[in-house]
Amino acid sequence: MARPRVLRSAAAGGAVVLLAAGLSQVGLSRLQPAQAAKPGFGSVSPAQPTSAWQGQNYPVAATADPAACPPKSEDPTNATCDHYTLKVPVAPSYWSGKSGGAEVTVTWPDAGDDFDLYVYKGNDLVASSAQGGTKKETALISKASGTYEVRVLPFLVTDSAYQGTATFQSRPVSAPPLGGPAEYHGTVFRDTFCKRAALPCLPDQEPQNRRIDSPFPSLVLKQGPVGRDAAEPTIGVDKQGRAFYAAATFDAPGGLADTRLLRSKNDGSSWQDITPAVDPPVTLDPYVYVEENSGRVFNLDLYVASSFLSFSDDGGKTFETPPNPAASGDFVNDHQTLFAGPLTQQAKDLGLQTTDPKFPEALYYCFNRVADSSCGRSLDGGRTFVKSGAPAYPGVEPKEGGEFCGGLHGHLATDRAGRVLLPKGHCGRPYLSVSEDAGITWERARVSHRIDMPDNQSSVQADAAGNLFYVWYDSQYRLPWLAVSHNHGKTWDDPIMIAPPGVREVQWPSVAAGAKGRIAISFPGTTEKNEKDLTRPWDYYVVASVNALSANPTFVSNISNPATDPVHRGDCPGRCGNMLDFLDVIVSPAKGVPATRTTPKIPGHSIWATVVDTCTTKDKCNTSPNADGFSDANGDGVSSDMKGLYVKQIGGPNVGW
């Protein structure tokens, strides 16, 4: 039986339904006349840094889709949403050597009401905030210059108005950032040989990147709840733009974990439980994977000594559950991962061939056996699996002096030619194991000799041209690193430290890749270095680059959460409160939708990611900057909640496909 869910919208088509009234979106939004914003325009600048207005009151209103809110010129009576014109009379050159912009905030008295905030420049969406379950929304227009239209959407409102404010913010580039948009180059370190005893071979001074002015557009993100707690959530998106989210929490009998597979058809505005009818009673690890070409959705739950696999070819309407679960039998397994790719020519020459015309790719399943990292292979679309061959990693590594390094690893990937890629923090170093024969044999090697890897969860992806991008973090400064290979992992360029300016520590960097040289990276990060400071906030960062193959790549970044509402506080070691083992980032295969006279452009191949909000209303963690956060030494305490969130790119650079 499906468990109750608390969603911002329960209507699959995007219109919110009020249970008491049963009225449609249009009927609600126009039920009674409303008073428009007063005044309807204002400006902010260095000389006049603040502007305020009284937003209109909505007796009863519900507008779930921002596309339903047209420009002021086409909605002069504010029938659907409220409009405010904001002018920022500074030239673009003003921002040379400065960071900041115009911060727009809307507040209202009751968290039971829900307004969303969108800011446009012409037809382009430049900033937004649509959190849900709060009493305010805040969006920053980075390096604001010119005229903007603020649109305030009554997502679900009963007899409420809002207050609006805009604040001009400016500070020198050298000032520590407080989250928000940034543009920068990374710091390259020559990858000289380093003995294990000396790791990590980093300078005494912590590397820090500096802000720059770049021609690339700022990254614009939206973040929202999926309506369920979610430990270590993964996400997938098909070509139709449908998003699938594995949300597992400890609500099964006996306090055990149970996974619900959720789907959104409206860019995250609402989520529907589509968990297959044949479902294990508990899960030890949740996982969802969507193969981008066929659109086949795989729901994979670790269950005792095997994994329970179901898949759908119709976007989650129906599921097939094979009688032989993935990696069953003598596969003692943990920390599973799943990915598909075409068979290489070498694999075909060995007589391997796929048998499912709907899914002409090999499906790989890798897992931790403690004694090694082993893999299975399916050639019939996931119905049956066999052991693919030798382990991708031995538990005892002869290349590292016979040290026991275990079997925990990162998530699988393949390149467009079918090579199988399994990353791993192995023996304290970043490693990649590559198979060119469908997992029969593997070649493993260090990605960096100089930068160590204190965890197992490193990440790798291949772009459309076959270049590999590998990310991890070091043990000394706990900062994120990127390495690039142009020859399928045989050799690697010097690693680049890629933290946004001011970030002092990260956890679980993950990478996704699209068109040639275009990548996205995500991670929780903090601008406070003191590990003993339990109030230090952690934000969720997304970083993108469209020239990652250049000698000096440019990175643009932003945080998905409001700067005043972190996703975590305090210490973030190991499982980071209750985020658990990993987070996820992907590039959607869905194409965009061009702008019309009444609707903004919806970018194609958007970045999607997952994050867990541990810092909610518990002990006022998300409202008091002085609230204590998580302490690993004291176990679960504050900042140990598990609210599942999705993140989606809605503006900025096109990572492509």
N, C-alpha and C positions, 0 to 999 in steps of 0.2 A: 504494500500500500504506500502511495506517495505521502511523504510527510508534509505538514503545513509549511508554507513559504510566505515570507513577508516581502513583497515586491513593491517597487514604486509604481508599477503598472501591471495589471493582470490581463490586459487586452492584447492579444497577439498582433493585432493590426495597428497598434500604436495609439488608439484612442482610449483614454482612461475611463473606466466605468465606475461611477459612484453606486455602491450597493444600495443605499437608501433611496436614491432617486432614479437610478437606471437610465440616465440621460446620456446622449451622445456628446462627443467632443464639441461639435458645432453648437448644439443646443445649450450646452453648459456655458461656453464662452460668451454667448450672446443672450443669456437668459435675462439679464438686467443691464441697463446702461451703466457705465463706469466713468469716473472722473479721470481724465488723463493726467500725466505727470505735470507738476507745477514747480518751477517753470519748466518748459519743454526743451530748454537748451541752456548751455553754460560753457565755461571754458576754464582750463587750468594751465598754469605756466609757472616759471620760477618766481615771478612777481606775485602771482595769485595762485597759490598751490592747492586750494580746495574749492570745490563746487558741490552743492547739495541740492536735492530736489525731493519733493513728496510724490511718491508713486501712487498710481491710481488704486482705488479700492475695488476688489472683485467680490460681489456678493456670493456667487458660485461660479467657478471657472475650472476648466480642465483642458489643457492643450499639451499633449504628450510629445508632439513632433515639432522641432524648431523650424522645419520647412513650412509649417502652417502659419508661421508669423512672417508676413510680408514686410517690405520696407514701409517707412512712414508715408511715403508718397502714394502708396497703394492701400494704406490702411489709415486714413486721416482721422477716423473716429476712434482708433485704438480698440476696434471690436474684438480682436483676437489676442493682442498683447500690447504692452506699453512701450513707448518709444521716447528716447531722450537723445538729443543731438549734443555731442561733446566736441568742442574745438580745443586743439592744443597748438597755439600759435608760436611754435618754434620751428626753425628750419632743420632739415635732416642733419646738416653739418653741426648743429648744436651738440649732437651726441658723440662727436669725435672725442675719444678719451674719457667718455662717461658711460655709465650704465644706468638703467632705470626705465622710467616710462610713466604712464598714467595708470594708476590702480583704481579700478571701479569695484565698489562694494554695494550690495543691496542686502538689507536686513528686514526682518519681520518678527512679530512677537511670539509666534507659536510654531514649534517644530512640527506640529501636525499638518501645517500648510507647507507648500513646496513651490517656490519660485526658481526658475532657471535663468541664467544670465548669458547673453551672447552679444559680442561686439563686432561690428562690421565696418570695413572701410570700402565703400562702393559695394560690390557684390562679394568681396572676400571676407570670410570669417577670420578675424585676427586674434580673438581671445574668447574664452568661454569658461563657465563653471556650472556644473549640473550635478551636484553631489547627492542630494536627497537625504532626509532625516536630520536636517540642520535648520538653523534660523538665520543663515546668511550665505551668500555666494560672493566670491572675490575673484576677479580676473585682472591680470596685468597686461596692458598694451605695451609691449617692449619698444623702447625708443620711439615713443609716440610723436607724430608730427602730422598736422592736418586735421581733417574733420572726420568724426566717427559717429556711427549710429549705435546707440545702446538699446538693445531689445530685451525686455524683461518678460519672460514667458510664465504665465500662471500654470505650472504643471498640474497641480492639484490644490485648489484654494477654496476655502469657504469663509466668506466675510472677512477678508483681510486686505490690508494695503501693505506697502513696503516703503522704506526710506532708502534713498540712493545717495551715494557720495562718490566723488572722483577726487583723487589726490595725485598731484605731480610729485614724482620721486626722481632724484638725480644724485649720483655720487661718482667719485673718480673710479676709473676702471680698477685701480689697485686696491680699492676697498674690498673687504671680504664679502662675497655674495650671500644673500639670504635666500638661496634657492632661486627658482625662476629661470628665464631664458638666458642662454650664454652662447657665445661663439668663440672658438679658440683653436689653437694648434696643440697637438700632443708634444710630449717630451721623449725624444729618441735616446735609447741607451745602447751602446755598442755591446753586442752579445759575445763577450770574451769568455773563455773557459773559466769555470769556477769550481773548485773542489767542494764536495758535499759538506765537509766540515766548516767551510767558510760561507755557506749560503745564508741569506741572499747577498750577493756581491753588489750592494747598492752603496751610494755615497752616504756620508754621515748626515748631510742635509736633506731633508725631505723634499722630493721633487714636487713642484706646483706649476700648473699651467696658468697662462695669463689670457685675459679677454682680448679679443681683437674685433675690428669691424670687418665683416665679410659681406660678399654679395648674395649670400644664400638666405632664403627666408627663415624666419624664426619658426621653431617647432611648436605647434599648438596641439594640446592634448585635452582629452576629457576623461574623467574617471567617474565610475559609479558602482553601486552595489549590485551583486547578482542575487541578493535575497536569501543568502545562506552563508553560514560559516564555511571556510574552505582552507584546509591545510595543504601546503605545497601544490597549488592549483596549476593545471596546464590548460592550454587553449588551442583551438583550431578554427579555421575559417575556410569556407568553400568559395567557389567562383561566383555563387549567387549572393555572397556577402553574409551568409548565415554563420553565426558564431556559436561554438560549442565549448562548454566550460565544465571541467571535472571538479565538483565541489564536495569534498569529504570532510566530515566532522564527527565528533565522538557522541553520536546520538543513537547508536544501535543498542540493543539490550546488553546490560552489563557494562555500559560505558565504552563499548568498542566502537570502532569507526565504521561509517557507512558512506558510500559515494552516491551522489545524485548527479546525473548528467543533465546539464542545463543547455538550452538553446535560445538564442535571440535572433529574431528576424528583422529587428529595427535598430541596428547599431548600438545595442546595449540598453535601450530605453526600457525594455522589459525582458524577462527571462522565464522560460517555460520548462518544467521538469519533463524530460523525455527518457528517463531511465528505462532501459530495456526491461520487459516483463520478467525474463529469466535473468536474475541478478543474484550474486552471492550475498548471504546475510550480513557479512562484515567484509571490510577491506583492510589490508595492511599497507597498501600503497595505491593511490588513484592515478589514472593516466588517460588522457584523450589525445587522439592523433587523427588529423584529417589529411588524407593524401590529396594534393592540390590538383592533379590532372583528372582523376576519376571522381573526386569528391567523396570517396568512401570514408565513412566516419567509424573509427575504431574506439570502442570503450573497453578499457583494459584495467582490471582490478587484480592486485596481488591477493591470493587467497590461500593461506597456509603454505603448502609446498608446491603450488603451481599458480598460474595466472588464469583468470576467467575473462575470456574475450568474446565480445559481441560486435557486429558491424552492421552498418546501414548504407544502402545505396540510394535512398530517397530522402536525404536530409533529415533523418531521424524519425520519419513516420513509422517505419517498421524496422525490425532488427532480426538478423540471423545470428543464432548462437550455436557455433559448432559443437558437436558432442565431445570433441577432443580439445580440452582447454590448451591454450598456448603454454609451451614449456612444461608439460605435465610429466608424469612418470618419475624418472630418477633425477629430474632437474630440481635440485634444492636451490631456491632462488630468492632474491631480494632486490629492491631498488631497480625495478624493471624499466625498460625503455623500448620504444617501437618506432620504426621508420621504414619507408619503402623506397625503392629505386629500380631502374631498369637493370637487366642483367648485362654485365660487361661482355665484350666479345670473348674474353678469356673464359668466362663462365659458360657461355654458349658452346665454346669449343670443347668443354669438358662434358657436354651432353645435357646441361641443365636447360629447362624450358618451362615457361609458365603455362598453366592450364585453364585459367579463368579468363574468358574473353572480355569480361567487364573490368578486369583488373590485371592488365598485362605487365605487372611488375613483381619483383621479389619483395617479400615482406620480412623484415629482420627484427628479431627480438633478442635483446641482450640483457644480462642480469648479473648480479653479484652472487657468487657461490662461496664467498669468503676465501676459499682456496684458490680462486681464480675469477676472471671475468669471462663468462661463457656466452655463447650466442646460439639461437635457433633460426631456422629459415623456413618460410612457407612459400611454395610456388603455386598454390591454388587460392590465393587471395585471403588467407588467414584461416582456412578450414582445418588444415593439418600443419604441424611443424615437425621438423627433424633437426637434430643437432647439426649445425653447419660445418663444424670441423674443429680445428684446434682453438683453444681459448684465445681471446684477443689480448689478454694479459695474464701472466702467471702470478700467483700469490707471492711466490718467492722469486725475486728478480735478479737473474745472474748479471744483467748489465749494471746493476747497482750494488755489486759485491755480495750477492746472495741475501739481501735484506728481505724480510717479510713485509710486503706492501699491501696485502689484502686485495679484495676484488671490487670495492666500491668505485663507481665511475660516473661520468656525466652522461648526457643524452646523445643518442645515436643521430647520425645524419648520413646522407649520401650526396654525391655530386651528380650532375646531369648525365655523366657517362656510366653511372652505376657503382662507382667505388664506394665502399662502406667505411664510415669514419666513426671511431669511438674515442672520445677524449677522456682523459683521466688525470687527476692529481695523483701521481704514481711515485711512491718513494720520496715524497716531498718535492717533486719537480713536475712541471707541466709536460704531459706526454700525449701523443696521438698514435693510435693504432689504425692502420689502413689495410683493407682487404680488396684485392682486385679480382678475386675469384669467388665471390658470393659467400665469403666467410669461411672458406675451406682453409686458407692460410692467411696469416697476418704479418705485417711489418710494423713494428712499433719503434718510436724514436722520440727523443726530447724535442720539445718546441723551443725551449730556451735553456742554455747552460748557466745563465747568470741569475735569472729571476726565479725564485722558488715558488712552490704552490703548497700551502699548508692544508688544503682541503682536497676532497676528491672531485667536487662538482665544477670542473672546467667546462668550456662550451666551444663548439666549432660549427661552422656552416660554410657551404660553398656557394659562390655567386653563379650567375648564369653562364659565365665563361670558364668556370672550374677553379677559380682562385679560392684559396681557403683562408678563412678568418677565424682566429682562435683567441679567446679571452680567458683571463684568470686574474687572481690577485696575489700579492706577495705577503709574506709573514711579518716583515719589518714595519712597513708603513700601512699595509692592508689597503693598497691602492690598486685600481684595475689596469691591466696591461692588454695590449693587442699585438698579435704577431700575424704576419701575412706570408703565405706560401704560394708561389706561382707554378710549382711542379708537383702538385698533389701530395704535399707533405714531406717530400724528400729533403728540402732545405727551407729555411725560414729567414725572412728579413729580420733586422734588428727590432726588438720589441719597443713599443711606444706606450708610455704612460698616458692614459686617456681620461683621467678624472676631470670633470668640469672645474673651472677655477674656484678655489676655496674648499673643495671637498677634501676631507681629511681621512675618511675611512669608508670602505664599501663592503658589501657582502654579496655573494652569488652573482657576479656578472654573467650575463647570457647574451648570445649574439644571434642575429638573424641576417640573412643576405637576400638580395633581390637581383637587380640588373648588375652588369659588370661594375665592380668597384663601389657598389652602394650597399650600405649595411645599417643595421640598427642594433643598439646595445642597451640593456636595461639593468638596473641594480638599485637596492636600497643604499643610501649614502647619507653621511652627516658632515656638516661643516665645523663641528666641534671635535677637537682631538682628545680631550681628557676622558679616558675610558671610565674613570671613577665618578664622573658627573652623571648621575642617574636622571637628570633633567634633560640631557642633550637630545635634541630632536633628530629623527631620521626621516628623510623624504624619499620618494620613489622617483628616480631619474631615468629618463629615456634620452639616449644619445643617437644622433644620426650623422652619416657622412655620405656624400655622393661622389667623393673623389678619394676613397680610401686606398686606392692603388698609387696615388701620387707620392712624391718624395716627402712632402710636408702636408698631410691631409688636413682639411678643415672639418671640425666637428661642431654641430649645433646641438644644444641640449635644453631640456626643460624638466620641471617636476610635474607630476600628474596631480598631486594633492595641493590644496591651498597651503601657502607658506606658514600660515598660523595653525594648521591642523596636520601635524606630522602623522606618518603611518606607524611610527614606533618611537619610544623614548628609552634612554638608558643604554644598557649594554646590548650588543647584537652579535654575540658569538654563536657558533654552532647552529642552533635552531632559531635564534633571534626571537625570543619569546615563544610564540606559537605559529610562526611562519613555517616551521619545520625544515624540510631538506632542500628546497629549490623553488624558484619562480620561473616564469616562461615569457618568451617574446617571439613573435613571428612577423612575417610580412604577408599580408593577405593577397591571394591570387585574384581577388575581385577587382574588376575595372571600376573606374569612377563614373560619376554622373555629371554632365556639364551643367553650368549655371543656366537658369532661365530668368525671365523678367521678375519672377516672384520668389525664386528659390536660389540659394547659394550653391556654388560648386561643391560637390562631394568628391574629395580626392580619391583616386584609385590606388590600389596596392598599399593601403594604409598599414601602419605599424599597429599591432595589437599586443597587449601584454597582460600579465596577471600580477596582482600584489595582494598581500594580506594586511589588513589594518588591525594591528594589535593595540593601537592607542585610541580607544573609543571613549565613551562617556564614563567608563569605569574609573572611579577615583579621580574624575575630572582630568584624566590624562590628556584629552584633546582640547581642553579649554583653558587650563592653567599652565603657563610656561614654567612654573615652579614645581609642578607635580613630579614626584619620583616615578621613574620608569622601571624597566626590567633589570633585575640583577641576576646574573647567572649563578652567583654564589648562593643566593637565597631561594633559588628555584622559582616556580611560578608565583608571580605577584601582580602588581600593576603592569600595564602594557603587555599583557599576555592574552588578549582577546584574539579572535580568529575570523574577523569579518572579511568575506571574500569580495574582492573588487576586480573589475576589468578596467583596462586603460586602452584608449583608442586615439590614434592620431587623426585630427580633423583639419589640419593645416600645416604648411611648411614643406620641406623638401620631399620630392617623390623618390622613394627608395627603389621603386620599379619592380619589374619581374622579368 
